[in-house]
Amino acid sequence: MKEITLAPLPYADDALAPTVSEKTISFHYGKHHAGYVKTLNGLIAGTKYEGLSLGEIVAASRHAGDTAIFNNAAQIWNHDFYWRSLAPAGKGGEPSAELLASISTSFGSLDACKTALADAAVKRFGSGWAWLLIKDGKLVIESTSNAETPCGKPGVKPLLVIDVWEHAYYIDYRNRRAEFVDKCWNLIDWHKVAKRMEKPRVALKDMARYVCITCGWVYDPQEGDPESGIPAGTPFEDIPDEWLCPACGVGKEMFEKER
């Protein structure tokens, strides 16, 4: 059986401290996130979902109404995306010029965008997520409850998410969700957000580019993926099978050649 695996964090367990403590990581990632992976593998064993990629399981279980499988698969996908929306303080850079221009068009300013996203996060009743998305070509902010996810939804590309399940912040902030959300801005990986926003371009010569059909991130062989140990000049076909999209964490099977 090809199992769904727990994607490694892109930083050390203590790298987000003090905003997100090592203890929170140990429970949030090591217990809750890992628990969804273990539960999902148990649920899909011997079913039509066995052998599918995570994104395919999310889409198929949503369509079939298999709630338990969808909830666990979607939570894995959401968490993979969340961890890769963050970076240690000072390492995430600043919003790109293209992103700032789009934010200004949609919200008026970066501060207004932050306020709107924080408002969506803080006012989400119960557990859920607050998202910055490209939806039908426009930047929008939405919140989703429980395990609901934009993964696989037509015309929707997630750029950034804040987790407001209590296990994301309760050890460090108790019931002070607003304080947690406010401090998250110190950890946003704007480099990743900009990558997720990139539009597919024409393939370069014989080095074909590949596009993640889940989040739109583009693998360019001329650049490689140095953070994952893939050097520049590596064709997509030569990337190891265990490689994951650095923007959203899905596998190679969720990429298609750029048209």
BADRENMI-723613 format. One record per residue: residue in one letter; x, y, z of N, C-alpha, C in turn. Coordinates in steps of 0.1 Angstrom, whole numbers, plus 5000, padded with zeros to 4 digits. Each point is the difference from the previous one (the first is absolute). Layout:
// BADRENMI-723613
AXYZXYZXYZ...
//
This chain:
// BADRENMI-723613
M500849885000499250125000500950135000K499750094991500750125000499350105009E500650025012499450085010500250154998I499150085006500250145001501050035011T501050084997501150025010499850145007L500650015011500150135007501250084995A499750114993501050084993500950065011P501350004999500850065010499850155000L500250065012499950155001501250064992P499850124994501150064993500950085009Y500049985013500850075010500049925012A500950035010500249935012498750025009D499849915009498850015009500050135008D501150065003500150125008500250134992A499949984987500450124991498950115000L498849975004499050104999499850075014A500749965010500050065013500550145000P499550095009499049975010498550014995T499850044988498650024995499349865001V500649904995499549865001501049925007S499849965012501049935008500349864995E501149955004500449864997499049905006K499450035011499049925007498849994991T499650124995498850004991500349914988I501150024994500449924988499949855003S500549965012500149865004498649945000F499050085005498649955000499350024987H500150124994499350044988500449914989Y501350004997500549924989500249855004G500749985012500349865004498949925004K498950065005498849925005498850014991H499550134998498850024992500249974985H501050074994500349984986500349854997A501049955008500349864998498949915002G499150035009498849925003499149994988Y499850114993499250004988500649904990V501350014998500649914991499849855003K500249975013499849865005498649964998T499050085003498649974999499649984985L500550094992499649994986500549874994N501349965003500549884994499249885004G499550005013499149895004498750004993L499450124997498750014994500149964985I501150024993500049984986500549864996A500649935010500549874997499049914994G500349944988499049914994498850074993T500150134999498850074993500550064987K499150064993500350064987500950115001Y500250065013500950115002501549965001E500249875003501349955002500950024987G501250065002500850024989499950144993L498950075004499850134994500950105008S500350124993500750105007499150075010L500650085008499250075010498950104994G500550074990499050094993498949924993E500349894994499049924994499049945010I500549975012499149945011499150115004V500550135002499250115004498850024990A500450004987499050034990499049894999A500449875000499149894998499149985012S500650025013499149985012499050115001R500450124996499050115000498949974991H500349954988498949974990499249895005A500649905006499249885004499350025014G500350105007499450025013500549915011D501349954998500649925010500650095011T499250045009500450115009501249975009A500249885005501149975009501350014992I500049944988501250004991500350154996F498950074996500350144996500550085011N499549995012500450085011501549985003N500449885001501449975003501050044988A499649974988500850034988500150164999A498950065002500050154998500850065012Q499949955012500850055011501549984997I500449894994501449984997500450114989W499250024990500450094989500050145006N499050045008500050145006501350025009H500349905008501250015008501350014992D500149924990501250014992500150144994F498950054995500050144994500350105011Y499549995012500250095011501550015004W500649885002501450005004500950074990R499649984987500850064989499550144997S499150065008499750144999500850085010L500849935009500750065010501549994998A500850095006501449995000500550065013P501249975005500550065012500050154998A499850075011500050155000501250064993G499850094990501150064993500449924988K499449884997500449924989499050004989G498850055002498950004990500050114990G500950105002500050114990498850095001E499850074990498950104999499149964987P498850055000499249974988500650054987S499949934990500650044987499250124994A500650064991499350124993498749964994E500049884993498849954994498949975010L500449945011499049975010499550135007L500950095003499550135006499050074990A500350004987499150064991498749945000S499949875000498749925000499350035013I500750005012499450035013499450145000S500850104994499550135000498750024992T500049924989498850014991498849945007S500249895007498949935007499650055013F501050055008499750045014500350155003G500850064991500450145003501450025005S500449905008501450015006500349865006L501349985003500449885007499450005014D500050115007499450015013498549965000A499350054990498649974999499849854998C500949944992499949864997500349925013K501050045008500349935012498850015010T499450125000498950025009498849914997A499849994987498849924995500349855003L501349954997500349865003499949975015A500650095008499949985014498650005005D499150094995498650005004499349874996A500349944988499549874996500449895010A501350015004500649905009499450005014V499950125005499650025014498549975001K499250044990498549985001499649874995R500949914996499649864996499449935012F498849975001499449945011500549855001G500549965012500549875001501349984993S500349894994501249974994500050034985G501250034994500050024986501250074995W499950074989501250054993499650134993A500950094999499850134993501050004988W499550034988500749984988500150134992L501150034994500250094989500049924987L499150024991499849924988500050094988I500449934988499650064987498749924996K499050074999498749934996499450074988D499949924989499550064987500850124996G501349995003501050104995500150125009K499350005012500150115009500549965014L500750095007500449975014498850015009V499749905008498950005010500549945013I499250035010500349945013498749925004E500249885005498949925004500549925013S499049965008500349915011499249874997T500649895004499349874999500049935014S499049935002499849935013500649865000N500449965011500549865003501049964989A499849904992500949954991499850054985E499050084998499750054987501350064994T500249994987501250044993499750044986P500950104995499850044986500749904991C500749905005500749904992499149944990G500450014987499349944989498850074995K499750115006498850084995500350084987P499249984990500350074987500050155002G501050064994500050155000500650065013V500549915009500450055013501549965002K500850105003501449975003500450065014P500249925010500450065013501450055000L500250125006501350065001500550005015L499150015009500550015014498949965009V500349945012499049955009500550025015I499050035008500350005015499149905006D500649915008499249905007499550055013V498749995002499450055013499249895007W500549874998499649905009500750035013E499449965011500650045013501449935002H500249884994501349945003501150084993A499750094991501050084994500650115009Y499250045011500550115008499749995015Y499249905004499650005014501149985010I501049924997501149995010500750135002D500250084990500750135001499150115004Y498850004995499250125002498649985007R499849885005498749965006498950054991N499150085004498850044992500250134992R501350055000500350124993500349984985R498949964993500249974986500550134992A499450115003500450134993501550035001E500549975012501550035002500849904992F499649884999500749904992500050044985V498850044995499950044986500850124997D500050105009500850124998501549964999K500549915009501449975000500449914988C499149944994500349914988500650084989W499750134999500550084989501550005000N500649985012501549995000500649884994L499149904997500549874995499649974986I499250094994499549974986501249994990D500049894992501049984990499550074987W500450124998499550084989500649944987H501249945001500649944988499149894995K499549925009499149894996498750054994V499550115006498750064996500250054985A501250064998500350054986500149894990K500649895005500249884991498649944996R499150005010498749944998499250094990M500350135000499350094991500550004986E501149944997500650004987499149944990K499950064988499249954989500949914991P499549904995500849914991500550084988R501249974996500650074988500449894990V500350054988500449914990501249925003A500149874997501149925004501350054993L501149985007501350054995500749894993K500150024987500849914991499549865003D501049915002499749865002499849965014M500250105009499849985014498650035005A499149914998498650025003499750045014R499250105002499550045014498849925003Y499849975013498849935004499250085011V498749994999499250085009499249915010C500050045012499249935010498550034998I499349894997498550034998499250035012T500749985012499350035012500150155004C501350054999500250145005500550094989G500449954989500550084989501550045000W500749945010501550035001500749934988V501050074995500649964987501449955003Y500349884996501449945001500750044987D501150085001500850044989501349935001P500349914990501349925001501250095000Q499950124994501250095000500350055014E499050005009500250055013500149885010G499449894997499949895010499250035012D500349935011499450035013501149985010P500950105001501149995009499749965015E498850065005499649975014499849855002S499649934989499749865002501249914995G501150074996501249934996499949964985I499150074992500049974986500850124993P501149974994500950104994499450064987A500450124997499650064987500449914989G499250004989500349914989499549865001T499249975010499449875002498649994993P499949924989498749984994499049945010F498750034998499049955009500049855001E500249934989500049855001501149955008D501150085003501149955008499950035015I498950075004499850025014499649875007P500549985012499649875007498550005002D499549875000498549985001499550055013E500850015011499550045013500050155002W500550084989500050145001498550055001L499850115008498750065002500050154995C498950044995499950144996500450095012P500950094998500450095012499050105004A499050024992499050105003498849945007C499649884997498849945006500149865005G501249934996500349875006499449884993V499450024988499549884993501249944992G499849874995501049934993500150034986K501049944993500350034986498849974991E499249905004498849964992499050114998M500150115008499150115000500550114991F501149974992500550104991499749964986E499950104991499849984986500950094992K500449964988500950084992499350134996E500750115001499550134997499650004985R498950064997499550014986500550134995
//
